[in-house]
Amino acid sequence: MATIEERIYDGNRARDVLENEAFQQVFADIEAEVTDQWKNSPARAEADREKLWMYLAMLRKVKQHLESSLETGRLATLEMEHHQSWAKRVGSALFPK
């Protein structure tokens, strides 16, 4: 299992990718192109349609994985903040100024 710091780092990297304008544009372009090819392929070309559908599913899986890493990083950040806050409260209780 990844450490809290690793989860935060991975989440930040995922955010960098997902918020990157070039990634967003390329992803949207590829998704639109594959979707268009799938919709406009002849019904008799079932094998080709299946390949396009699988390609589209894999493309979306990549984005889903990045979004999952981003959310895991956000939760890890909250967890770390909670631990730091708790440690500060305990420290204040044990060692009042």
MMTF fields as JSON, N, C-alpha, C and O atoms, coordinates in Angstrom:
{
  "mmtfVersion": "1.0.0",
  "mmtfProducer": "UNKNOWN",
  "numBonds": 387,
  "numAtoms": 388,
  "numGroups": 97,
  "numChains": 1,
  "numModels": 1,
  "chainsPerModel": [1],
  "groupsPerChain": [97],
  "chainIdList": ["A"],
  "bondAtomList": [4, 2, 8, 6, 12, 10, 16, 14, 20, 18, 24, 22, 28, 26, 32, 30, 36, 34, 40, 38, 44, 42, 48, 46, 52, 50, 56, 54, 60, 58, 64, 62, 68, 66, 72, 70, 76, 74, 80, 78, 84, 82, 88, 86, 92, 90, 96, 94, 100, 98, 104, 102, 108, 106, 112, 110, 116, 114, 120, 118, 124, 122, 128, 126, 132, 130, 136, 134, 140, 138, 144, 142, 148, 146, 152, 150, 156, 154, 160, 158, 164, 162, 168, 166, 172, 170, 176, 174, 180, 178, 184, 182, 188, 186, 192, 190, 196, 194, 200, 198, 204, 202, 208, 206, 212, 210, 216, 214, 220, 218, 224, 222, 228, 226, 232, 230, 236, 234, 240, 238, 244, 242, 248, 246, 252, 250, 256, 254, 260, 258, 264, 262, 268, 266, 272, 270, 276, 274, 280, 278, 284, 282, 288, 286, 292, 290, 296, 294, 300, 298, 304, 302, 308, 306, 312, 310, 316, 314, 320, 318, 324, 322, 328, 326, 332, 330, 336, 334, 340, 338, 344, 342, 348, 346, 352, 350, 356, 354, 360, 358, 364, 362, 368, 366, 372, 370, 376, 374, 380, 378, 384, 382],
  "bondOrderList": [1, 1, 1, 1, 1, 1, 1, 1, 1, 1, 1, 1, 1, 1, 1, 1, 1, 1, 1, 1, 1, 1, 1, 1, 1, 1, 1, 1, 1, 1, 1, 1, 1, 1, 1, 1, 1, 1, 1, 1, 1, 1, 1, 1, 1, 1, 1, 1, 1, 1, 1, 1, 1, 1, 1, 1, 1, 1, 1, 1, 1, 1, 1, 1, 1, 1, 1, 1, 1, 1, 1, 1, 1, 1, 1, 1, 1, 1, 1, 1, 1, 1, 1, 1, 1, 1, 1, 1, 1, 1, 1, 1, 1, 1, 1, 1],
  "groupList": [{"groupName": "MET", "atomNameList": ["N", "CA", "C", "O"], "elementList": ["N", "C", "C", "O"], "formalChargeList": [0, 0, 0, 0], "bondAtomList": [1, 0, 2, 1, 3, 2], "bondOrderList": [1, 1, 2], "singleLetterCode": "M", "chemCompType": "L-PEPTIDE LINKING"}, {"groupName": "ALA", "atomNameList": ["N", "CA", "C", "O"], "elementList": ["N", "C", "C", "O"], "formalChargeList": [0, 0, 0, 0], "bondAtomList": [1, 0, 2, 1, 3, 2], "bondOrderList": [1, 1, 2], "singleLetterCode": "A", "chemCompType": "L-PEPTIDE LINKING"}, {"groupName": "THR", "atomNameList": ["N", "CA", "C", "O"], "elementList": ["N", "C", "C", "O"], "formalChargeList": [0, 0, 0, 0], "bondAtomList": [1, 0, 2, 1, 3, 2], "bondOrderList": [1, 1, 2], "singleLetterCode": "T", "chemCompType": "L-PEPTIDE LINKING"}, {"groupName": "ILE", "atomNameList": ["N", "CA", "C", "O"], "elementList": ["N", "C", "C", "O"], "formalChargeList": [0, 0, 0, 0], "bondAtomList": [1, 0, 2, 1, 3, 2], "bondOrderList": [1, 1, 2], "singleLetterCode": "I", "chemCompType": "L-PEPTIDE LINKING"}, {"groupName": "GLU", "atomNameList": ["N", "CA", "C", "O"], "elementList": ["N", "C", "C", "O"], "formalChargeList": [0, 0, 0, 0], "bondAtomList": [1, 0, 2, 1, 3, 2], "bondOrderList": [1, 1, 2], "singleLetterCode": "E", "chemCompType": "L-PEPTIDE LINKING"}, {"groupName": "ARG", "atomNameList": ["N", "CA", "C", "O"], "elementList": ["N", "C", "C", "O"], "formalChargeList": [0, 0, 0, 0], "bondAtomList": [1, 0, 2, 1, 3, 2], "bondOrderList": [1, 1, 2], "singleLetterCode": "R", "chemCompType": "L-PEPTIDE LINKING"}, {"groupName": "TYR", "atomNameList": ["N", "CA", "C", "O"], "elementList": ["N", "C", "C", "O"], "formalChargeList": [0, 0, 0, 0], "bondAtomList": [1, 0, 2, 1, 3, 2], "bondOrderList": [1, 1, 2], "singleLetterCode": "Y", "chemCompType": "L-PEPTIDE LINKING"}, {"groupName": "ASP", "atomNameList": ["N", "CA", "C", "O"], "elementList": ["N", "C", "C", "O"], "formalChargeList": [0, 0, 0, 0], "bondAtomList": [1, 0, 2, 1, 3, 2], "bondOrderList": [1, 1, 2], "singleLetterCode": "D", "chemCompType": "L-PEPTIDE LINKING"}, {"groupName": "GLY", "atomNameList": ["N", "CA", "C", "O"], "elementList": ["N", "C", "C", "O"], "formalChargeList": [0, 0, 0, 0], "bondAtomList": [1, 0, 2, 1, 3, 2], "bondOrderList": [1, 1, 2], "singleLetterCode": "G", "chemCompType": "PEPTIDE LINKING"}, {"groupName": "ASN", "atomNameList": ["N", "CA", "C", "O"], "elementList": ["N", "C", "C", "O"], "formalChargeList": [0, 0, 0, 0], "bondAtomList": [1, 0, 2, 1, 3, 2], "bondOrderList": [1, 1, 2], "singleLetterCode": "N", "chemCompType": "L-PEPTIDE LINKING"}, {"groupName": "VAL", "atomNameList": ["N", "CA", "C", "O"], "elementList": ["N", "C", "C", "O"], "formalChargeList": [0, 0, 0, 0], "bondAtomList": [1, 0, 2, 1, 3, 2], "bondOrderList": [1, 1, 2], "singleLetterCode": "V", "chemCompType": "L-PEPTIDE LINKING"}, {"groupName": "LEU", "atomNameList": ["N", "CA", "C", "O"], "elementList": ["N", "C", "C", "O"], "formalChargeList": [0, 0, 0, 0], "bondAtomList": [1, 0, 2, 1, 3, 2], "bondOrderList": [1, 1, 2], "singleLetterCode": "L", "chemCompType": "L-PEPTIDE LINKING"}, {"groupName": "PHE", "atomNameList": ["N", "CA", "C", "O"], "elementList": ["N", "C", "C", "O"], "formalChargeList": [0, 0, 0, 0], "bondAtomList": [1, 0, 2, 1, 3, 2], "bondOrderList": [1, 1, 2], "singleLetterCode": "F", "chemCompType": "L-PEPTIDE LINKING"}, {"groupName": "GLN", "atomNameList": ["N", "CA", "C", "O"], "elementList": ["N", "C", "C", "O"], "formalChargeList": [0, 0, 0, 0], "bondAtomList": [1, 0, 2, 1, 3, 2], "bondOrderList": [1, 1, 2], "singleLetterCode": "Q", "chemCompType": "L-PEPTIDE LINKING"}, {"groupName": "TRP", "atomNameList": ["N", "CA", "C", "O"], "elementList": ["N", "C", "C", "O"], "formalChargeList": [0, 0, 0, 0], "bondAtomList": [1, 0, 2, 1, 3, 2], "bondOrderList": [1, 1, 2], "singleLetterCode": "W", "chemCompType": "L-PEPTIDE LINKING"}, {"groupName": "LYS", "atomNameList": ["N", "CA", "C", "O"], "elementList": ["N", "C", "C", "O"], "formalChargeList": [0, 0, 0, 0], "bondAtomList": [1, 0, 2, 1, 3, 2], "bondOrderList": [1, 1, 2], "singleLetterCode": "K", "chemCompType": "L-PEPTIDE LINKING"}, {"groupName": "SER", "atomNameList": ["N", "CA", "C", "O"], "elementList": ["N", "C", "C", "O"], "formalChargeList": [0, 0, 0, 0], "bondAtomList": [1, 0, 2, 1, 3, 2], "bondOrderList": [1, 1, 2], "singleLetterCode": "S", "chemCompType": "L-PEPTIDE LINKING"}, {"groupName": "PRO", "atomNameList": ["N", "CA", "C", "O"], "elementList": ["N", "C", "C", "O"], "formalChargeList": [0, 0, 0, 0], "bondAtomList": [1, 0, 2, 1, 3, 2], "bondOrderList": [1, 1, 2], "singleLetterCode": "P", "chemCompType": "L-PEPTIDE LINKING"}, {"groupName": "HIS", "atomNameList": ["N", "CA", "C", "O"], "elementList": ["N", "C", "C", "O"], "formalChargeList": [0, 0, 0, 0], "bondAtomList": [1, 0, 2, 1, 3, 2], "bondOrderList": [1, 1, 2], "singleLetterCode": "H", "chemCompType": "L-PEPTIDE LINKING"}],
  "groupTypeList": [0, 1, 2, 3, 4, 4, 5, 3, 6, 7, 8, 9, 5, 1, 5, 7, 10, 11, 4, 9, 4, 1, 12, 13, 13, 10, 12, 1, 7, 3, 4, 1, 4, 10, 2, 7, 13, 14, 15, 9, 16, 17, 1, 5, 1, 4, 1, 7, 5, 4, 15, 11, 14, 0, 6, 11, 1, 0, 11, 5, 15, 10, 15, 13, 18, 11, 4, 16, 16, 11, 4, 2, 8, 5, 11, 1, 2, 11, 4, 0, 4, 18, 18, 13, 16, 14, 1, 15, 5, 10, 8, 16, 1, 11, 12, 17, 15],
  "groupIdList": [1, 2, 3, 4, 5, 6, 7, 8, 9, 10, 11, 12, 13, 14, 15, 16, 17, 18, 19, 20, 21, 22, 23, 24, 25, 26, 27, 28, 29, 30, 31, 32, 33, 34, 35, 36, 37, 38, 39, 40, 41, 42, 43, 44, 45, 46, 47, 48, 49, 50, 51, 52, 53, 54, 55, 56, 57, 58, 59, 60, 61, 62, 63, 64, 65, 66, 67, 68, 69, 70, 71, 72, 73, 74, 75, 76, 77, 78, 79, 80, 81, 82, 83, 84, 85, 86, 87, 88, 89, 90, 91, 92, 93, 94, 95, 96, 97],
  "secStructList": [7, 7, 7, 2, 2, 2, 2, 2, 2, 2, 2, 2, 2, 2, 2, 2, 2, 2, 6, 7, 2, 2, 2, 2, 2, 2, 2, 2, 2, 2, 2, 2, 2, 2, 2, 2, 2, 2, 2, 2, 1, 7, 6, 6, 7, 2, 2, 2, 2, 2, 2, 2, 2, 2, 2, 2, 2, 2, 2, 2, 2, 2, 2, 2, 2, 2, 2, 2, 2, 2, 2, 2, 2, 2, 2, 2, 2, 2, 2, 2, 2, 2, 2, 2, 2, 2, 2, 2, 2, 2, 2, 2, 2, 2, 1, 7, 7],
  "xCoordList": [0.851, 0.0, 0.89, 1.916, 0.484, 1.24, 1.141, 0.133, 2.199, 2.183, 1.282, 0.906, 0.949, 0.098, 0.775, 0.118, 2.09, 2.833, 2.813, 2.694, 2.93, 2.886, 1.513, 1.406, 0.467, -0.899, -1.128, -1.769, -0.612, -0.738, 0.039, -0.463, 1.267, 2.102, 1.413, 1.326, 0.925, 0.248, -1.001, -1.281, -1.742, -2.936, -2.595, -3.306, -1.503, -1.078, -0.656, -0.954, 0.042, 0.457, -0.766, -0.818, -1.74, -2.969, -3.699, -4.211, -3.748, -4.384, -3.668, -4.308, -2.329, -1.557, -1.954, -2.079, -2.147, -2.528, -3.961, -4.224, -4.882, -6.298, -6.607, -7.517, -5.861, -6.096, -5.286, -5.432, -4.44, -3.604, -4.466, -5.15, -4.426, -5.26, -4.934, -5.833, -3.67, -3.282, -3.883, -4.414, -3.804, -4.395, -5.898, -6.451, -6.553, -8.0, -8.395, -9.347, -7.668, -7.989, -7.725, -8.554, -6.569, -6.23, -7.224, -7.685, -7.555, -8.51, -9.853, -10.429, -10.345, -11.638, -11.598, -12.553, -10.502, -10.379, -10.379, -11.078, -9.59, -9.527, -10.882, -11.362, -11.49, -12.787, -13.825, -14.593, -13.844, -14.801, -14.521, -15.451, -13.259, -12.888, -13.296, -13.892, -12.972, -13.301, -14.812, -15.346, -15.496, -16.955, -17.579, -18.492, -17.094, -17.608, -17.361, -18.246, -16.156, -15.852, -16.756, -17.238, -16.983, -17.838, -19.271, -19.886, -19.804, -21.183, -21.363, -22.422, -20.352, -20.474, -19.94, -19.928, -19.504, -19.022, -20.228, -21.261, -20.082, -21.208, -21.529, -20.632, -22.785, -23.226, -22.598, -22.396, -22.295, -21.727, -20.262, -19.703, -19.637, -18.235, -18.175, -17.581, -18.793, -18.93, -17.586, -17.445, -16.607, -15.287, -14.624, -14.018, -14.743, -14.173, -14.887, -14.248, -16.196, -16.976, -16.58, -16.472, -16.365, -15.97, -14.602, -14.401, -13.668, -12.338, -12.428, -11.767, -13.238, -13.402, -14.03, -13.628, -15.004, -15.656, -14.662, -14.649, -13.831, -12.823, -11.789, -11.353, -11.407, -10.464, -11.046, -10.36, -12.296, -12.968, -13.064, -12.869, -13.363, -13.448, -12.09, -12.026, -11.019, -9.678, -9.29, -8.683, -9.643, -9.366, -10.041, -9.431, -11.288, -12.033, -11.49, -11.531, -10.984, -10.398, -9.165, -8.947, -8.364, -7.184, -7.615, -7.049, -8.617, -9.101, -9.685, -9.466, -10.426, -10.996, -9.907, -10.046, -8.833, -7.736, -7.094, -6.786, -6.895, -6.339, -7.275, -6.824, -8.574, -9.542, -9.551, -9.699, -9.396, -9.33, -8.081, -8.145, -6.949, -5.704, -5.846, -5.367, -6.507, -6.739, -7.572, -7.231, -8.641, -9.508, -8.787, -8.937, -8.009, -7.231, -6.25, -6.059, -5.629, -4.718, -5.422, -4.895, -6.611, -7.391, -7.727, -7.594, -8.158, -8.492, -7.252, -7.324, -6.124, -4.876, -4.467, -3.965, -4.68, -4.376, -5.237, -4.744, -6.517, -7.407, -6.992, -7.025, -6.605, -6.149, -4.898, -4.792, -3.963, -2.737, -3.05, -2.504, -3.92, -4.307, -4.968, -4.73, -5.793, -6.46, -5.423, -5.5, -4.458, -3.413, -2.585, -2.252, -2.261, -1.469, -2.254, -1.703, -3.531, -4.381, -4.503, -4.428, -4.689, -4.801, -3.504, -3.534, -2.372, -1.072, -0.862, -0.321, -1.286, -1.148, -2.013, -1.569, -3.244, -4.131, -3.581, -3.624, -3.063, -2.494, -1.26, -1.082, -0.415, 0.769, 0.425, 1.083, -0.63, -1.056, -1.59, -1.387, -2.276, -2.823, -1.728, -1.79, -0.726, 0.362, 1.385, 1.968, 1.582, 2.607, 2.01, 2.342, 1.129, 0.52, 1.57, 2.58, 1.312, 2.274, 2.138, 2.86],
  "yCoordList": [-1.187, 0.0, 1.242, 1.292, 2.214, 3.455, 4.269, 4.232, 4.994, 5.879, 7.07, 7.321, 7.788, 8.968, 10.004, 10.671, 10.126, 11.078, 10.655, 11.497, 9.35, 8.843, 9.059, 9.407, 8.851, 9.071, 10.542, 10.864, 11.435, 12.869, 13.233, 13.956, 12.724, 12.998, 12.507, 13.244, 11.262, 10.713, 11.521, 11.765, 11.929, 12.744, 14.076, 14.546, 14.692, 15.972, 15.801, 16.649, 14.701, 14.447, 14.196, 14.666, 13.459, 13.202, 14.51, 14.72, 15.394, 16.694, 17.485, 18.127, 17.439, 18.14, 17.675, 18.484, 16.386, 15.842, 16.233, 16.754, 15.986, 16.236, 17.707, 18.029, 18.596, 20.025, 20.61, 21.789, 19.805, 20.262, 20.447, 19.521, 21.647, 21.961, 21.084, 20.697, 20.767, 19.91, 18.513, 17.947, 17.953, 16.64, 16.68, 15.797, 17.694, 17.804, 17.846, 17.182, 18.621, 18.748, 17.451, 17.005, 16.854, 15.596, 14.509, 13.762, 14.414, 13.401, 13.6, 12.651, 14.831, 15.125, 14.826, 14.279, 15.182, 14.933, 13.44, 12.987, 12.68, 11.227, 10.591, 9.754, 10.989, 10.424, 10.715, 9.833, 11.948, 12.316, 11.557, 11.092, 11.431, 10.729, 9.256, 8.736, 8.593, 7.172, 6.976, 6.05, 7.836, 7.746, 7.928, 7.192, 8.9, 9.152, 7.952, 7.541, 7.396, 6.218, 5.052, 4.328, 4.874, 3.78, 3.969, 3.033, 5.189, 5.465, 5.321, 4.889, 5.675, 5.683, 4.424, 4.341, 3.455, 2.222, 1.377, 1.379, 0.668, -0.164, -1.266, -1.827, -1.559, -2.573, -3.927, -4.731, -4.186, -5.492, -5.604, -6.701, -4.494, -4.5, -4.656, -3.839, -5.706, -5.914, -5.986, -5.443, -6.641, -6.764, -5.395, -5.088, -4.578, -3.223, -2.381, -1.634, -2.494, -1.733, -2.16, -1.322, -3.452, -3.962, -3.409, -3.037, -3.354, -2.807, -1.33, -0.884, -0.58, 0.839, 1.021, 1.903, 0.195, 0.276, -0.029, 0.644, -1.05, -1.408, -0.278, 0.027, 0.33, 1.442, 2.599, 3.2, 2.892, 3.965, 3.631, 4.501, 2.377, 1.957, 2.096, 2.535, 1.731, 1.849, 3.323, 3.689, 4.151, 5.582, 6.144, 6.878, 5.795, 6.276, 5.685, 6.334, 4.459, 3.811, 4.581, 4.724, 5.074, 5.873, 7.117, 7.441, 7.807, 9.015, 8.678, 9.402, 7.579, 7.145, 6.875, 7.228, 6.251, 5.941, 7.232, 7.34, 8.196, 9.486, 10.171, 10.719, 10.139, 10.758, 10.056, 10.706, 8.75, 7.995, 8.373, 8.542, 8.504, 8.918, 10.315, 10.589, 11.198, 12.558, 12.533, 13.207, 11.777, 11.711, 11.069, 11.519, 10.026, 9.387, 10.383, 10.407, 11.205, 12.231, 13.273, 13.716, 13.663, 14.636, 14.071, 14.758, 12.825, 12.192, 12.038, 12.208, 11.719, 11.586, 12.933, 12.996, 14.002, 15.341, 15.657, 16.176, 15.344, 15.561, 14.709, 15.168, 13.483, 12.595, 13.158, 13.145, 13.645, 14.21, 15.459, 15.639, 16.314, 17.513, 17.138, 17.779, 16.105, 15.645, 15.147, 15.481, 14.35, 13.838, 14.985, 14.976, 15.963, 17.102, 17.91, 18.345, 18.108, 18.846, 18.099, 18.698, 16.792, 15.97, 16.021, 16.167, 15.902, 15.939, 17.297, 17.372, 18.346, 19.691, 19.828, 20.398, 19.31, 19.385, 18.574, 19.016, 17.386, 16.547, 17.232, 17.263, 17.777, 18.483, 19.663, 19.904, 20.404, 21.549, 21.104, 21.775, 19.966, 19.463, 18.96, 19.153, 18.314, 17.758, 18.807, 18.73, 19.78, 20.801, 22.2, 22.898, 22.612, 23.935, 25.034, 24.878, 26.114, 27.241, 28.043, 29.023],
  "zCoordList": [0.0, 0.0, 0.0, 0.679, -0.757, -0.873, 0.414, 1.12, 0.693, 1.864, 1.576, 0.431, 2.619, 2.456, 1.553, 0.754, 1.694, 0.867, -0.599, -1.489, -0.849, -2.224, -2.849, -4.024, -2.06, -2.569, -2.89, -3.89, -2.055, -2.317, -3.582, -4.442, -3.685, -4.864, -6.143, -7.126, -6.125, -7.299, -7.648, -8.821, -6.636, -6.859, -7.492, -8.381, -7.037, -7.619, -9.063, -9.904, -9.361, -10.748, -11.636, -12.772, -11.116, -11.872, -12.146, -13.246, -11.144, -11.336, -12.417, -13.251, -12.405, -13.432, -14.832, -15.75, -14.984, -16.297, -16.636, -17.72, -15.719, -16.001, -16.247, -17.011, -15.61, -15.793, -16.94, -17.264, -17.553, -18.653, -19.903, -20.339, -20.468, -21.633, -22.832, -23.578, -23.025, -24.151, -23.974, -24.929, -22.765, -22.512, -22.747, -23.402, -22.219, -22.371, -23.843, -24.256, -24.627, -26.041, -26.798, -27.59, -26.549, -27.223, -26.84, -27.703, -25.568, -25.12, -25.821, -26.353, -25.817, -26.45, -27.951, -28.502, -28.605, -30.048, -30.36, -31.266, -29.602, -29.835, -29.539, -30.304, -28.434, -28.073, -29.16, -29.543, -29.651, -30.697, -31.994, -32.654, -32.356, -33.585, -33.529, -34.472, -32.425, -32.299, -32.233, -32.844, -31.502, -31.409, -32.784, -33.157, -33.533, -34.885, -35.799, -36.549, -35.729, -36.541, -36.162, -37.033, -34.874, -34.412, -34.898, -35.408, -34.737, -35.151, -36.652, -37.11, -37.418, -38.877, -39.551, -40.779, -38.774, -39.395, -39.812, -39.143, -40.91, -41.367, -40.36, -39.729, -40.222, -39.265, -39.573, -38.663, -40.812, -41.182, -40.765, -40.771, -40.406, -39.98, -38.461, -37.758, -37.984, -36.538, -35.817, -34.72, -36.411, -35.772, -35.641, -34.615, -36.68, -36.62, -35.577, -34.835, -35.517, -34.527, -33.111, -32.216, -32.912, -31.604, -31.198, -30.041, -32.141, -31.857, -31.48, -30.542, -32.203, -31.893, -30.511, -29.752, -30.194, -28.881, -27.764, -26.734, -27.976, -26.975, -26.829, -25.719, -27.94, -27.909, -27.098, -26.271, -27.343, -26.61, -25.122, -24.274, -24.81, -23.408, -22.719, -21.571, -23.395, -22.809, -22.621, -21.614, -23.588, -23.465, -22.222, -21.444, -22.049, -20.881, -19.583, -18.538, -19.648, -18.467, -17.993, -16.79, -18.928, -18.566, -17.798, -16.754, -18.322, -17.654, -16.282, -15.311, -16.212, -14.932, -13.9, -12.729, -14.345, -13.429, -12.909, -11.722, -13.789, -13.365, -12.371, -11.365, -12.651, -11.741, -10.387, -9.351, -10.391, -9.14, -8.342, -7.124, -9.032, -8.361, -7.777, -6.676, -8.52, -8.043, -6.765, -5.793, -6.758, -5.581, -4.395, -3.259, -4.656, -3.594, -2.991, -1.775, -3.83, -3.346, -2.502, -1.482, -2.926, -2.143, -0.76, 0.253, -0.736, 0.544, 1.419, 2.636, 0.808, 1.571, 2.162, 3.285, 1.411, 1.915, 3.131, 4.133, 3.039, 4.181, 5.375, 6.517, 5.106, 6.176, 6.851, 8.078, 6.057, 6.616, 7.442, 8.531, 6.93, 7.67, 8.995, 10.018, 8.968, 10.192, 11.204, 12.386, 10.744, 11.645, 12.233, 13.418, 11.397, 11.875, 12.9, 13.911, 12.637, 13.563, 14.893, 15.965, 14.802, 15.995, 16.798, 18.02, 16.116, 16.8, 17.472, 18.575, 16.813, 17.389, 18.644, 19.64, 18.602, 19.772, 20.929, 22.077, 20.631, 21.671, 22.259, 23.477, 21.394, 21.854, 22.749, 23.761, 22.357, 23.172, 24.518, 25.53, 24.525, 25.782, 26.703, 27.918, 26.123, 26.93, 27.361, 28.442, 26.49, 26.746, 26.568, 25.609, 27.492, 27.36, 27.488, 28.174, 26.831, 26.848, 28.096, 28.282]
}
